[in-house]
Amino acid sequence: MIELIGIFAGLFVVLAFYTTDHVRLRQHAIVSNVLFIWYALYLKLWPIIVLHAVLLLLNWKRLSELRSIWERSDSSLHMSDKERAVFVQGLKSNAHSWAMYGCQRVD
């Protein structure tokens, strides 16, 4: 059973790297951190516990920052319903979202 937890933890790391949406990336990373902590606690792997505990705190902090950006931008950005739907999916849909995230998406 513990090996299965380790495998799922690794799969969530891969999923986090595959994800293009910043919020989902942090959510997947948090799940992988929790699973790795659980796995390492069972096996008493203290360096892994410390590493993933620190990463868990960092991911939680970044996720809360992203959510606060979303809450502020939701009231300040003027987007059509279609643009808002694209923005919610994590795609950089217009100049406002590009400026907020500091990057561009080129299709």
N, C-alpha and C positions, 0 to 999 in steps of 0.2 A: 504493500500500500504506500509506503513512504517513497519508493521509487517512482510511483505514479504521480505523486505530488511534485517531485523534482522534474519529471517530464513535463507536466502542465506548467510549472514555473518557467521552464525553458521555452515552451511554446508561446507563452505570453510575452516573453522577451522578443521573440521573432515577430509576433503580431504587432508589438509596439514599434519595431523597426519598419515594418511594412506599412503602417498606418500613416496617412498624409494629413489627417486632421489633428491639430495640436491637442485638443481636449481629449479625444479618444486615445491618442498616444500616451498621455499622462495617466488616463484611467487604466489602460493595459499595463503600463509600467507599475502602477500601484498594486494591481493584482499580482503581478510577478514578484514584486518585493515582499508582499505578505506571504505568498506561497514559498518563496525562498527562505524567509525567516522561519516559517513553520518547519520546513524541511531541515534547515540547519539546527534548529532547536532540538529536534529529535536525534540528530546525529552529533550534537554538541560541537558544531563547527563554528567557533566563536568569531573568527575573522569574517565569515560569510554573514553571520548575524549582525555584526557591527556595520559592515558594508551596506547591507540591504536596509537596516534601520535608518542609516543616514540618507540613503537614496529615497526611502519612503518619505521621510520628512521633506526632502527637496522636491520630490514629485508632488506631494500634497500642497506645498507652498506655491509651486508653479501653477498647479491646477486652480487654486483659489485666486491667483493673480489673473489667469485667463478668464475665470468667471466674473471677476470684478470688471475687467475690460469689457466683457460682453454686456454687463448690466449698464455701464456708463455709455457704451456705444449704442445700445438699443434705443436710448432716448435721444442721443445726439445725432445719429446718422439718419439721413433722409433717403430711404430706399424704397423702390417699388416692392410689391409683394414677391415678384419673381426674383429680384435681387436679394431680398431678405432670405428667401428659401435657399438660394445658392450659398449665401453667407452662413446660414445655420449649418449647412453640410460641411463647413470648414473650407470651402473653396474661396480663393481670393477673387471676388467678383467685380470689384470696382476700385477706384482710386482711394476711397475712404478705407476700405479693408486693407489695401496694400500699405497705406501709410501706417495703419494701426499695427500691423504685424511686421512691418519692415521688410517685406519681400514681395516678389511678384510671381504670378503663375503664368507661364507662357504655354499656350495650347497649340 
